[in-house]
Amino acid sequence: MTAVSNHFPYPGPKVVAIGGGHGLYTLLKGLKRYTQEITAVITVADDGGSSGKIRRDFNTLPPGDFRNCLVALADDEDLMAKLFQFRFGRGAGLNGHTLGNLFLTALAEVAGSFEKALAESAKVLAVRGRILPSTTERITLCAEIHCPEASEIALVEGESAIPKKGGRIDRVFIKPEGAKAYPETIKAILNADIITIGPGSLFTSIMPNLLVEEIAEAIRASKALKIYICNIATQKGETDGFTLEDHVEALEKNVGKGLFEIIIANANLEFEVPNAEPVPPILSNPGYQVFTADLVDRENPWRHNPERLAEVIMQIYYQGGVRWSK
């Protein structure tokens, strides 16, 4: 495989990256080497920790994933970026909150909307690209979970509660089911050159975006190169024992087919992490083109190496989706 140079003509291809959590943060860190035309589309179903408390107390969008993506896309991850990630370890009312979450919440109050707060924060951090919500509606992620010990299907409400239930997730859906997509997000998807789905928590970070029906419809209508990035490792409470095929089948079952035609999967299974295992790149479905490479981050082997992952995406894009493996 020919390496892709990071000396590239700006602005680069228009990339829409859909997801949430640390997986999206990792992807964005790598992508910003290759293009300034990045739009990160973030799930708003987060209801745990600092983000969940702010969401409940201020009736606003949960800021955590937005904060992480702002930092990932910052032109220089210097002192300001580190301040955004600073988490208070003590103090009544402050303990557990990050400065970035509080900053975004305060700025939303001053600016009049969360969307304006994102735009102003992007200026402060000299962000390469945009960060948009999949919807601005207050959605709740729900799951039907098969519990073998009780021989029943349990209904669990709330993103943070789903992985804690135990059992195999059979179906996820959002309330309200007819939540409207954020218009700028739809526009970005339709104008994209590349759309990436993942990496990230399959049921609780990726799917909440795709369960907004207008988002899925726009992806299917887009002429972009559409890529699903499978996780490096399984996730306890969500994808225990999953192969690549299991990930794809879960997406097809919950969101439908036709969202992507290309898959990027990790080929290096020689690592060990606590409470997880490598995801084998096994897929028998002939309807997808699978690209495999060693994508493991040596310091955090359950995560992607951001530079390597971005390089693979650009290699596929510039070579027109020609099948290869390394």
VOGU-3710 file (C-alpha; in Angstrom, 3 decimals, decimal comma):
1> mtavsnhfpy> 0,000/0,000/0,000  1,311/3,436/-0,895  1,438/5,802/2,062  -0,662/8,949/1,916  1,250/12,171/2,502  -0,040/14,600/5,096  1,140/17,424/2,810  -2,155/17,812/1,007  -3,997/20,702/-0,649  -6,578/22,258/1,626
11> pgpkvvaigg> -9,438/22,202/2,128  -9,472/18,466/1,252  -12,489/16,150/0,846  -15,714/16,903/2,703  -15,930/14,302/5,483  -18,956/13,712/7,694  -18,050/11,574/10,727  -21,025/10,121/12,597  -20,804/8,734/16,114  -19,921/9,750/19,628
21> ghglytllkg> -17,716/8,873/22,566  -13,983/8,250/22,437  -14,198/6,449/19,101  -15,227/9,600/17,277  -12,655/11,648/19,203  -9,919/9,283/17,983  -11,081/9,396/14,375  -11,239/13,199/14,292  -7,701/13,542/15,658  -6,436/11,613/12,657
31> lkrytqeita> -8,696/13,125/10,002  -7,690/16,724/10,688  -4,256/15,945/9,164  -5,918/15,375/5,795  -8,772/17,862/5,502  -10,298/20,961/7,030  -13,719/20,040/5,651  -14,809/17,875/8,599  -18,302/17,754/10,062  -18,679/15,664/13,205
41> vitvaddggs> -22,253/14,508/13,856  -22,817/13,785/17,533  -25,336/11,674/19,400  -27,436/13,595/21,934  -28,715/10,562/23,855  -25,995/10,701/26,546  -27,608/10,807/29,991  -24,796/9,743/32,316  -22,142/11,524/34,382  -21,500/15,244/34,048
51> sgkirrdfnt> -23,292/15,462/30,687  -26,401/13,749/32,012  -26,605/16,006/35,047  -26,227/19,137/32,912  -28,814/17,820/30,466  -31,332/17,316/33,287  -30,571/20,513/35,218  -30,437/22,901/32,259  -32,725/21,132/29,756  -29,984/21,334/27,139
61> lppgdfrncl> -28,022/18,953/24,929  -25,468/16,791/26,772  -22,135/18,579/26,200  -19,569/15,812/26,808  -19,164/14,365/23,314  -19,282/17,840/21,787  -16,503/18,959/24,131  -14,346/15,962/23,213  -14,784/16,629/19,501  -13,943/20,314/19,899
71> valaddedlm> -10,669/19,289/21,535  -9,971/16,599/18,908  -10,392/19,107/16,075  -8,515/21,939/17,777  -5,714/23,263/15,589  -3,276/22,881/18,463  -4,141/20,772/21,497  -2,469/23,257/23,812  -3,419/24,781/27,160  -6,939/25,816/26,092
81> aklfqfrfgr> -7,739/22,309/24,897  -6,379/20,832/28,132  -8,481/23,282/30,142  -11,605/22,126/28,281  -10,843/18,554/29,396  -10,039/19,454/33,021  -12,342/17,568/35,398  -12,985/18,852/38,900  -12,204/16,270/41,565  -13,758/18,142/44,460
91> gaglnghtlg> -15,985/21,077/45,301  -19,699/21,135/46,057  -21,565/21,241/42,758  -18,351/21,020/40,733  -17,083/17,537/41,553  -17,235/15,334/38,424  -17,850/18,139/35,956  -15,364/19,166/33,261  -14,579/22,800/32,642  -15,520/22,360/28,983
101> nlfltalaev> -18,983/21,032/29,862  -19,609/23,990/32,159  -18,214/26,432/29,588  -20,480/25,122/26,810  -23,508/25,214/29,103  -22,809/28,779/30,243  -22,109/29,921/26,691  -25,382/28,361/25,498  -27,209/30,441/28,108  -25,401/33,620/27,034
111> agsfekalae> -25,523/33,011/23,268  -29,120/31,804/23,293  -28,628/28,276/21,936  -26,357/25,275/22,211  -25,601/25,476/18,497  -24,301/29,040/18,846  -22,234/27,963/21,847  -20,587/25,286/19,688  -19,757/27,796/16,969  -18,213/30,261/19,431
121> sakvlavrgr> -16,246/27,516/21,198  -14,884/26,390/17,836  -13,469/29,887/17,341  -11,803/29,837/20,764  -10,082/26,530/20,003  -9,355/27,256/16,317  -11,223/24,118/15,336  -10,719/22,524/11,918  -14,269/21,736/10,860  -17,747/21,793/12,402
131> ilpstterit> -19,507/19,882/15,152  -23,249/19,359/14,797  -25,933/17,423/16,677  -27,909/14,699/14,910  -31,021/16,284/16,429  -31,677/19,094/18,867  -34,656/17,280/20,361  -34,464/15,722/23,810  -34,302/12,023/22,907  -34,105/8,974/25,142
141> lcaeihcpea> -32,367/5,801/23,980  -34,260/2,597/24,820  -33,285/-1,057/24,435  -34,907/-4,457/24,490  -32,408/-6,790/26,148  -32,624/-10,552/26,220  -31,775/-11,776/29,719  -31,009/-15,538/29,476  -31,103/-16,176/33,230  -34,610/-14,783/33,544
151> seialveges> -35,725/-16,008/30,097  -37,286/-12,647/29,349  -36,914/-9,503/27,299  -36,284/-6,467/29,489  -37,048/-2,909/28,401  -34,323/-0,505/29,522  -34,543/3,275/29,142  -31,515/5,566/29,188  -28,182/5,358/27,364  -26,137/4,948/30,537
161> aipkkggrid> -28,359/2,157/31,894  -28,248/-0,084/28,815  -24,694/-1,527/29,151  -25,240/-2,125/32,872  -28,265/-4,388/32,429  -26,422/-7,472/31,204  -27,689/-9,838/28,542  -27,758/-9,484/24,760  -29,188/-6,311/23,254  -31,918/-7,329/20,834
171> rvfikpegak> -33,183/-3,940/19,650  -32,644/-0,245/20,311  -34,931/2,677/19,536  -35,360/6,312/20,503  -38,176/8,270/22,061  -39,690/10,236/20,446  -39,296/7,997/17,385  -40,141/10,852/15,031  -37,368/13,160/16,239  -36,388/15,660/13,552
181> aypetikail> -32,797/15,867/12,321  -30,837/19,087/12,663  -31,129/20,741/9,199  -27,431/21,668/8,883  -26,537/18,035/9,565  -28,721/16,818/6,703  -27,146/19,392/4,399  -23,640/18,262/5,358  -24,477/14,596/4,734  -25,935/15,305/1,291
191> nadiitigpg> -22,886/17,377/0,291  -20,238/14,995/1,687  -17,477/13,262/-0,256  -16,929/10,726/2,543  -19,305/9,586/5,303  -17,910/7,523/8,169  -20,032/5,624/10,685  -18,108/4,720/13,842  -15,959/3,738/15,579  -17,645/3,906/18,971
201> slftsimpnl> -20,118/2,106/21,200  -22,296/0,293/18,695  -25,678/0,571/20,385  -25,239/3,670/22,551  -23,018/6,028/20,498  -23,461/5,095/16,835  -27,055/3,902/16,543  -28,756/6,851/18,311  -27,667/9,042/15,380  -28,880/6,584/12,760
211> lveeiaeair> -32,223/6,043/14,531  -33,108/9,640/13,678  -34,906/8,599/10,494  -33,981/11,675/8,454  -30,294/11,024/9,159  -30,482/7,468/7,807  -32,488/8,638/4,786  -29,957/11,351/3,987  -27,051/8,887/4,209  -28,777/6,550/1,763
221> askalkiyic> -29,460/9,458/-0,607  -25,933/10,883/-0,419  -23,484/10,240/-3,258  -20,574/10,092/-0,796  -18,229/7,176/-0,204  -19,867/5,544/2,845  -17,661/3,680/5,298  -18,445/1,750/8,464  -15,475/1,559/10,854  -15,749/-1,487/13,087
231> niatqkgetd> -14,442/-1,354/16,642  -11,070/-2,819/17,578  -12,406/-4,666/20,629  -15,715/-5,826/22,051  -17,434/-3,728/24,702  -18,716/-5,191/27,947  -22,489/-4,972/28,201  -22,931/-4,133/24,517  -21,005/-6,357/22,123  -19,613/-9,232/24,199
241> gftledhvea> -18,381/-11,979/21,858  -19,198/-9,994/18,699  -17,424/-10,524/15,387  -17,484/-8,014/12,522  -20,466/-9,925/11,142  -22,374/-9,454/14,412  -21,747/-5,699/14,292  -23,023/-5,455/10,721  -26,071/-7,624/11,421  -26,969/-5,488/14,450
251> leknvgkglf> -26,799/-2,338/12,325  -28,918/-3,887/9,573  -31,487/-5,152/12,082  -31,884/-1,852/13,927  -31,327/0,731/11,192  -31,805/-1,150/7,919  -29,541/-1,859/4,969  -27,983/0,485/2,431  -26,178/2,838/4,816  -22,666/1,895/3,705
261> eiiiananle> -20,916/-0,323/1,187  -17,374/-0,264/2,579  -16,100/-1,564/5,917  -12,768/-0,922/7,626  -11,760/-3,580/10,150  -8,697/-4,252/12,251  -6,504/-7,180/11,197  -4,253/-7,303/14,283  -5,799/-9,647/16,869  -2,619/-10,110/18,905
271> fevpnaepvp> -3,476/-8,020/21,939  -5,135/-8,420/25,317  -7,329/-5,957/27,180  -9,325/-6,420/30,395  -13,036/-7,289/30,035  -12,839/-7,333/26,235  -11,449/-9,266/23,293  -10,417/-8,473/19,718  -13,196/-8,286/17,133  -12,428/-10,870/14,414
281> pilsnpgyqv> -12,792/-9,328/10,903  -15,090/-12,171/9,826  -17,892/-11,328/7,391  -19,658/-13,697/5,006  -22,013/-11,096/3,513  -20,830/-10,483/-0,092  -22,636/-7,140/-0,250  -19,810/-5,297/1,484  -16,245/-4,467/0,525  -13,976/-5,074/3,519
291> ftadlvdren> -10,604/-3,354/4,003  -8,348/-4,665/6,740  -5,169/-3,276/8,266  -3,305/-3,193/11,578  -5,178/-0,335/13,269  -4,312/-0,963/16,920  -3,088/1,873/19,119  -0,112/0,346/20,915  -0,656/2,416/24,067  -4,410/1,760/24,202
301> pwrhnperla> -4,906/-1,486/22,251  -8,705/-1,442/22,556  -8,703/1,764/20,489  -7,724/2,760/16,958  -4,483/4,467/16,123  -5,860/7,827/14,881  -3,159/8,515/12,294  -3,285/5,015/10,833  -7,091/4,956/10,664  -7,241/8,306/8,877
311> evimqiyyqg> -4,542/7,174/6,449  -6,568/4,077/5,532  -9,717/6,157/4,935  -7,865/8,527/2,629  -6,144/5,664/0,841  -9,544/4,133/0,061  -10,971/7,474/-1,056  -8,118/8,458/-3,346  -7,813/4,974/-4,851  -11,536/4,790/-5,567
321> gvrwsk> -12,384/1,985/-3,192  -10,046/-0,616/-4,710  -9,917/-3,719/-2,489  -6,677/-4,159/-0,601  -5,404/-5,506/2,678  -2,231/-5,173/4,640
//
